[in-house]
Amino acid sequence: MAFITKKDRSKERFSLLLLDLEEHYFEQHTAYNLSSRGPVANRRSSGSLKICSKSVIFEPDDAVQPILKIYLIKEENVVAPYKYERTKVTFQLEAPGKTEDVVQMLLQLHRASCLDKQGDQTAMVAAILQSRLARTCFDKNSFQHVTEIPHMECVAEMVSPLVTNAGHICITDCNLYFQPMNSYPDSVVQIGLHSVKRIYKRRHGLRPLGLEVFCTENDLCSDIYLKFYNTKERDELYYYIATFLENHIVECTAESYMLQWQRGHISNYQYLLHLNNLADRSVNDLSQYPVFPWVISDYSSTELDLLNPASFRDLSKPIGALNTERLERLLERYRDMPEPRFMYGSHYSSPGYVLFYLVRVAPEHMLCLQNGRFDNADRMFNSVGETWKNCLEGGTDFKELIPEFYGSDGSFLKNLLGLNLGRRQGGGRVEKVELPPWASDPDDFLEKMRLALESQYVSEHLHEWIDLVFGYKQRGCEAVAAHNVFHPVTYEGGVDCDSIEDPDHKIAMLTQILEFGQTPRQLFVTPHPQRITPRFHNLSATPSLSSSELSPVSPSMESFEDLTEESKKMAWSNMNKLALQSCHKIHKEAVTGIAVTLGGDSIFSTSQDSTLKMFSKENGLQRSVSFSNMALSSCLMLPDDKIVVCSSWDNNVYFYSIAYGRRQDTLMGHDDAVSHICWRDDKLYTASWDSTVKVFSISPGWINLNLVNTLDLSPAGTLLATGTKEGTLTLWDIANPLPLNQLTCHSGKIHQVAFSPDSRHILSVGEDSCLAVTDVQTGMLIATVHAELEQRCLCWDGNTVLSGGMSGDLSVWDLLSSKVIHKIPAAHSGAVTCMWMNEQCSSIITGGVDKQIILWKPEY
């Protein structure tokens, strides 16, 4: 559970939750409560006196006696040491020398509480807090090792649900420390930098002041959440940790997680957790608690049928739009509303909603939020079915779920603490949550909820809900069209609190925002692609995206691509162990293309020296042919192993017969240089700088484009991808020469495009030094990886990329982590211009501007 801390504090009575909202706990002293009542022996009780910004709290050592909280604003509660009066509470400090300091501080706090305006009170308390922090510094005796070197120190607050605790931060060369000003709950919190797995910048109170540190991969709870007093210090600490961890952890983007999820590498549950994290949602901030969708709509049947679409909620609509009649009433009000207009008067996630679900495991948080009282018994979380029904029919209830509904701990559905939560109108006590008939107990309920979340239906439709909550339907005209418009103050940037001059107005606005709930930070501005699942129905309205192109991926697979041959898997897993086999320098200018016979006996290469060369590893150069006085740009081997086709800057395509050792034919099909060629099913595809791609068979055809620099055919031969000098990637249906999708994914020339083996993605590299992954189905750019230097050519298996760069390096990339996992520096003494890989992925040949052709092989 999110509210079960890593250290058991069940025996402690005092908690920061006893403080009011925005109240600070300064210090504690051993003291005695002097009473004028009762037996003389009991009139002096020992305990701990805690000085807070709005109150004084006395925690008796005797657990039978109640904790006292005396508000400073009330005149009768002014504390005077050693003063005994029947109407006043009197405390005596164990250390008399501290008395005067405590009195002066209490007088300051009392003066603050007596100010008329809340904004003035808050400002004065903040000044007192900063003054207290400035008088102290981090105690370096808390270092784990005497050799630690401190990097920076600053003041901040540690954040937990509904409360914060001020103190000092110190970061060294190996540890992050937080030392609470009041030594509560520990004198120091220490986190080893080597144990950190994830770090996130956070919005806290609508300002970019938060930083959350995780030492686990998939845990909801972080190890520490810090709120800084200025963004500069937050960013400095963040970048120090990020720099330290650069070689230890990987910072993933929404796009990289999307790619993992779409391929089935992570579950729906894991993906939603990652998106929540990236969108500033944290279990330590109840106004931005992680949000999960209702996915089941059937809470009345005795059996849950997860193969029946009727069992599921429509994920393309927000909760408020699921009931047509209610939506009509809301829209009518919306149309008559003055600006700024909104459709829903409450949010789908707020502190009240979170604690509505978690009251049985976090009652102290509910009592803190609601001034020491539970909600009316009939408004409590009594039944899953009733709650769903109210979300469908209630006029102001549009809440979604929290991650706990898809977790493994069902204690939030039970009343294990034996809480007295009241009686309902029917007389029954509020105990455990009533579950649907199809669930035998809380564990069974959570298991079926998890199965539903990972089901075929949800996997096929979850992207629609992501569009609403994290994506392009969150704001603007798309949100209006999707009936997904909430109050303006819930959106990031909707209110600039720093520009509000009136302190009272500012505090009221902040309180409203934090209690009302906040919309997640927008992660996607274009439609989210659908997940690849074992079977698809109505995947696209485009007939060209056939089942042969979008083949199913087995759910039991662990790799990204369905590489059926074990040799391919092994080859790519060892791509970071490339060994040089031989090197051949047979051209006078840069190598531009490589083609190999099926048996690998003969290798052909083209060059800017206008020649086609034929050689073998064993016998060296065997033939040299010149077709033109201009550069040859690429070459390919026809399937019969008898003809090599070469493209040239002289606007022609040449066919060379291996058997006869001469040019067999010349194709004059363009008005400018031919930049690239492909062959599939007895058809030749040529790309040219004359702005056309032409298809030659019995009857030639052509496609009009900008200056085309490269092209590639999908493995099934039904889709064509082209890349232009302007950076535009276009996807074409071979059967119909009209673009299916087009986007500018590079800021300059695209050097190469390549389909993944399953035709679901296209990888491109360009002169902007980026590797871009485009989703074939949606035409959406789903990942961009920035390389240090420009990459010129590539081969890939859908996840791992082997690329050749301008510096001559060969790099092996893991697209999921967006990192280079291996590099062969200076493989060529200049740019790597072309690359060839055999079908088994076990032999690689590269060519470069250094005129060399190098043969490589993965070592096993």
Secondary structure as UniProt FT lines:
FT   TURN            2..3
FT   TURN            10..11
FT   HELIX           16..18
FT   TURN            21..22
FT   STRAND          25..34
FT   HELIX           40..42
FT   STRAND          44..52
FT   STRAND          55..60
FT   TURN            63..64
FT   STRAND          68..71
FT   TURN            72..73
FT   HELIX           75..77
FT   TURN            81..82
FT   TURN            86..87
FT   STRAND          90..93
FT   HELIX           96..98
FT   HELIX           99..113
FT   HELIX           118..134
FT   HELIX           140..142
FT   TURN            146..147
FT   STRAND          150..160
FT   TURN            161..162
FT   STRAND          163..172
FT   STRAND          175..180
FT   TURN            181..182
FT   STRAND          189..192
FT   HELIX           193..195
FT   STRAND          198..204
FT   TURN            205..206
FT   STRAND          207..214
FT   STRAND          224..228
FT   HELIX           231..244
FT   TURN            245..248
FT   HELIX           254..262
FT   TURN            263..264
FT   HELIX           268..278
FT   TURN            279..280
FT   TURN            283..284
FT   HELIX           286..288
FT   TURN            306..307
FT   HELIX           309..311
FT   TURN            315..316
FT   HELIX           319..321
FT   HELIX           324..335
FT   HELIX           351..358
FT   TURN            359..361
FT   HELIX           363..369
FT   TURN            370..372
FT   HELIX           377..379
FT   HELIX           384..393
FT   HELIX           403..406
FT   HELIX           410..413
FT   TURN            416..417
FT   TURN            425..426
FT   TURN            437..438
FT   HELIX           442..453
FT   HELIX           456..469
FT   TURN            472..473
FT   HELIX           476..481
FT   TURN            482..483
FT   HELIX           488..490
FT   TURN            492..493
FT   HELIX           497..499
FT   HELIX           503..516
FT   TURN            543..544
FT   TURN            547..549
FT   TURN            555..556
FT   HELIX           566..573
FT   HELIX           575..577
FT   STRAND          578..585
FT   STRAND          591..596
FT   TURN            598..599
FT   STRAND          603..607
FT   TURN            608..609
FT   STRAND          611..616
FT   TURN            617..619
FT   STRAND          620..626
FT   STRAND          632..637
FT   TURN            639..640
FT   STRAND          643..648
FT   TURN            649..650
FT   STRAND          652..657
FT   TURN            658..661
FT   STRAND          662..668
FT   STRAND          674..680
FT   TURN            681..682
FT   STRAND          683..688
FT   TURN            689..690
FT   STRAND          692..696
FT   STRAND          701..704
FT   STRAND          708..713
FT   TURN            715..716
FT   STRAND          719..724
FT   TURN            725..726
FT   STRAND          728..733
FT   TURN            734..735
FT   STRAND          736..744
FT   STRAND          750..755
FT   TURN            757..758
FT   STRAND          761..766
FT   TURN            767..768
FT   STRAND          770..775
FT   TURN            776..778
FT   STRAND          781..786
FT   STRAND          791..796
FT   STRAND          800..805
FT   TURN            806..807
FT   STRAND          810..814
FT   TURN            815..818
FT   STRAND          819..824
FT   TURN            825..826
FT   STRAND          832..837
FT   TURN            839..840
FT   STRAND          844..848
FT   TURN            849..850
FT   STRAND          852..858
//
